């Protein structure tokens, strides 16, 4: 089978050669032809190779996307299938938070939010730390700080880990929520910028373990953390 894709980011023949050599490393691709003037790449493959796999093989400066309708259909997945890992994780964390906060007669909202925030940061930091380098590379594609300072992408999972432990241990709730509010507010700016630009890039929320596309789900995820930390700060300060 042969498919033609739009390949943006090439500025010279060297870029075209670099992109070609990167794509040829993928199993299943037998040959390809890169057109620098048209910004296209025509790929022959033994079996279908996912667009996400091709994007991962390429340098961050290149963006590959389908230009044929049938390719878009071929790549399409149901919303639930795509975000199943995130939905299941949120479901488990929410269930644990509700069960923990329901032990007394009155539902303890502060306890529920503490447990949820702890579970969120501990779980998400775990997946990021499974492939720290892969996460840092993906995160740099859209985060405002990581895009300029790659070290931030290597540090970020440990910040999430520290926040998760702090929420679980009840360490300095005021300081913990202030740090959470600042960190997540900065993070959401990069997410908003990427969504508005309509770039098809991988979300690094679960590290490099799962290939999740950047979408409003990521935005909601970060916004939820901001709202919860702001709500907890309001309660603590009043």
Phi, psi and omega in degrees: 000149181230133179228150177247133182235156172275129181236102182261152178113353180276132180238349181204175180295331177295321177297317180298318180293321180295316179297319181297314181294326179292317181291327181291347178283345183282133177297136178104336179273121183264322179200162177202159180228123181258130176249108181295314180298320182273350185055048180229160174222127179255119188244131173258132183221148178288322176221161184295131178252126183299143179300322180298324179293322179293319179296322180293324181289332183279159174294157183298340182284345182258146176232121180251135182212153181287146175240003176246136184301320183296331177291322178297319180293321181295327182274345187294142175230158176292152182301316182294318180297321181293314186258017181306315180301316181292317181297317179295318181296315178296323179297314179297313182296317179297318180298315179296319180296318180293315180298316181296318183280352183260007183292331179261173182299315179264133180294126183268098183294322180297318178295318180300316181292323177298314180294318180297313181296320178296312179298320180299306185291322179294317181292313183291326178291325179301311182294326178292321183286343177296330176215077186299316181294317179297320177297313182301321180293317179291320183294325181293344182287340182221339181286138185294321181278313182297332179294332181258327180234098184301333181299329180300323179293331178280333181273326188309314180301326179287330174294316177298318179299315179297320178294319179299316178294320181297317178294321181292322183272349182072028182285123175035071184309322181296310181295317181300317181287328177294313179298318179300314181299317181292311183298314182287330178293319177293318181297320185291336179296318178293323179295314180299316180300317181292320180294318180293328179282349179060029176284138179267090181234165183276136175281136182260015184301323176253033179068208181261007182288317180248140180267084182256131179284149176291129181201189179296339177299317177296320179297314180297320180300311180291320180297323179297318179295322179295315180297316182293317179293322178294320178296318179292323176296320179299316180294318182293328184268354181246000000 
